[in-house]
Amino acid sequence: MSSPPAVARGLWRSSHPGPTCVVTALALALGVAAGLEPWRLALLTVAVLLGQLSVGISNDALDVERDRAVGRSDKPIARGDVSVRVAWIAAAVCLALALALSAPLGIGMLAAHAVTLASAWTYNAGLKATVFSIVPFLLSFGLFPSLATLAAADARVAAAWAWVAGATLGAAVHLTNVLPDLEDDRRTGIRGLPHRLGGRSAAVVAAVGVAAGAVAVLLGPPQLRIAAVSPLSWAFFAAVVVVAAVSAVLALRGAPGRMVFRLVMLSALLLAAQLVATGGALAA
């Protein structure tokens, strides 16, 4: 039997820590951009972190037999470092805590967070094997900016441009997240949208999605007035577009899928940094 510290390490590695940390950082940045009070910002960040932990751990718990079939020795649950029972308990506890911490931030925030998490769990539960695999990402990431605006004392949904930016970024995340596992997925019957498009096509579409998100973040806050865009916003926009272009070129040249995915994650952080640095108004 593994020791408690070993189990904790295994659960952390099962949570997909890279994407979990990036999404949590996005929540923090969006909360800052929305001007949340410190206690609201802290609750939002921790609630999102716990929600992402539940999503990542439940994904690996559901995929344990598939991961064993393809010899995924990097997966603690498949390797036996963490039992499936413990993983499900951890995922359920994280989910309950994520919703409990969302409740003090208002019924709107609680409902929105519940929808984003239900969408992500639905993907894990089987939607990822269908042509509609992108839908949970469009929904969850499109709604994601509203978690910050609904957590404010003056709760409102996010502006339309933030929904567009979130949804396009979510599409890019999905299309590149599966690139390192395309062959393993095919062997175990997973044929989501990226598998049907093919690795290179999915990466190019993802790059276009990132660029579209960058346009939304650039022109949304000044209400499409190009003359009102600050030099700092243009600088961030250029950085995101360059990263997106590099990811597409690397994918076309056959670069490892994990590298392309990390570039998309970098784009997400740059977009969030742009919002904070330029003071873009998130609320509708």
N, C-alpha and C positions, 0 to 999 in steps of 0.2 A: 504493500500500500504506500502511495506517495505521501510525503510529509505535507503539512498545510502550506508552507512556503512554496514547495514544488507545485502544488495544485494551483496556488494563486498565480504563479508564473505561467503555468500552462493555460489557465483561463485568460490571462492577459494576452498571451500569444494567439489564443483562439479568437480573440475579439477583433482581429484584423487591425492591429494597433495603428498602422500608418493612416489609413482612411479615418479611423475613429478619432485620432488626434487632429487631423485636418478639419473634419466636420465640427469638432468641438471648438477649434480655433476660429472657424467661420462664425459660429454662434456668438463667441466672445466679441469678435470684430463687429458683427451686425448689432449686437447689444450696445456697444460703444457708439456706433454710428446713430443708433436710435436714441441715444442720450439717456439710457436707463440709470436709475439710481444704483449705487453700489450693491445693495442687498438684492435688488432685482437682477442685476447683472450676474451676481454670484449664483443665484438660484437657477437662472437660465442656463448658464454654462455647465453647472453640475448636472442639471436635469438632462441636457442634451448628451453629455458624456455618458451618463448611465443608460440612456436610451440607445446610444450607439453600441455600448457594450452588450446590451441585450440582443441587438441585431446581429452583431458579429458572432457571438457565442452560439446563438440559436442556429445560425447558418452552418457552422461547423458541426453542431450536434445533429442536424438534419442530414448533413452530407457524409456522416462518418463511414457508412458502408461504401459509398462511391469513392471516398478518399483512400480507404483500405484497398479497394479493388485496383486502383492505379498506383499504389505504393507511395502515397504522400507521407513520407517520413517527417516532413516539416510540420505536420498537423498534430498537436498534442493529444487531441481526443482520439483521432484515428490510431495514434501510436500507443494509446493506453495510459498516458501520463495522467489524464483526467477521465474519469468515467462519464459515460453518457448521462447517467442519473445526476451526477454532480453538476454537469454542464447545464442541464435543463433547470435545475434548481437555481443556479447562478443567473441564468438568463431571465427566469421568472422574477427573481428578487430585484434584479436591475430594472426590469420593465416596471414593476410595481413602484419602486422608488422614484423612477423617472417621472411617472404620472403623479405621484404624491407630491413631489417637489414642484411640479408644474401648477398644481392646484392653487397655491397662494398667489400666483401671478395672474389669476383670473380665469373665468370659465372659457373665455375665447382662446387663451393660450393653452389651456388643458385640452380643449377639443382639437385644436390644430395639431398639437404634439401627438395626441392619440391617433389622429388620422395619418400623420407622417410615419409613425411607428407601425401602425396596422398595415400600411402600404408596404413598408420594408419587410415585415414578417410574411406578408402574402407572396412577395417575390421569393423569399427563402423557401416557402412551403411548396413551391412548384411553378409559379408563373415564369420563373427564369428559364424554364425549359420550353417556352412557347414563343411564338413570334411577337407576343405582347410583352416581352420581358422589359422593354423600355418604359412601359407605362408607370410602374411604381416610382421610377426615378424622375419622370416628368412631374408626377404628382407631389412626391415628397420634397424634391428640391425646389419646385415651383412655390410650394407653400412655405418652405423653410424661412425666407426673410420675414414672413408674417409672425414667426415665433417671437422675434425681437420686438416688433411693433405692437403685438398683442400683449406682450409682457410689460409694457409701459403703463403708467397710471392712467394715461389717456389712451386706452386701447383702441387701435385701429389696424385694419389689414394693411399689408404693404402696398406700395404703388404698383401699377400695372407693369412698369418697366422692370421692377425688382422680380416680379413673377416670371417675366420673360427671361431675365438673366439667370434666375435660379433653375428654370426648366431646361434651358439650353446647356447650362453647366452640368446638370444632372444627366442629360443625355450623353454628354461627352464622358462623364465619369463611368457610366454604364458601358459604353462602347469600348472603352480602353481597359476597364478593370478586369475584364475576362480574357484579355489578350494572352497573358502568360499561361492560361489554362485551357486554351482552345482545344488542343488535341486530347487532353484528359477528359474534357467535357464531352467531346464527340464519342469517346469510347464508352462513356457511361450514359449515353442517351440524352444529353443536354443539347438542345438546339434552339437557343434564344436568338434574338435578332442579330447580335454581332456574329454568331456562328453562321447564320444564313448569308450575311453580307460578305463574310470573309475578313480576315485580320486586317489587311491593308485598306480595304474599303471602309471598314469600321473606323480605323484610325483617322482617315481623311475626313469622314463625316464628323467625327469628334472634334477635329481641329476647326472645322467650319462652325460647329456649335460653340466652341470656346470663343471664336472671333465674334459670333453673333451676340454672345453674352457680354463681351467687352463693349460692343457698340451700344447695347442697352444701358450699361453702367455709365458710359461716356455721355450719352445724349439724354438719358432719362431725367436725372436731377435738374439740368437746365431747361427741361421741357422742349427738347429738340432745337434749342437755339445754339447753333454751332459757335456763334460769336461769344457766347457766355461761358464756353468751356474753358477752364483754367489751364495754363501750361502744365501744371502738375498732373491734371487729369489726362492730358494728351500724352505725357510721359509714361504714365501707368498703362494707358491704352496701347501705346507702341510696344511696351514690354510684353504685354499679354499676347499681342498679335505675333510678335517675334517668337515667343515660346510655342504658340500654337503652330506656326509655320515650321519650326524646327521639329516638333513632334510628328507632323505629317511627312516631312522629308525623311526622317529617320525610319518611320514605319514603311515608307515606300522602298527604302533601301534594305529592309529586312532586319532592322534593329530589334533587340529583345522587347517584348511587349511590356515588361515591367518598367523599362526605361520610359516608354511612351506614357504609361499610366502616371508615373511620377511627375512628368512634365505637365500633365493635365492638373494634377494636384497643386503644382506650383502656380499654375494659372489661376486656380481658385483662390489661393492665398493672395495673389497679386490683386485680384478683383476686390477682395475684401479690404485689403490695405488701401486701395484707391478710395473706397467709400469712406473709410475712417479719415484718411489724409485730406480729402477734399470736402468733407462735410456734406455728402449727398443725403438729401432728405428721403428716408425710407418709407415713411407713412403715406398712405394715399391722401 
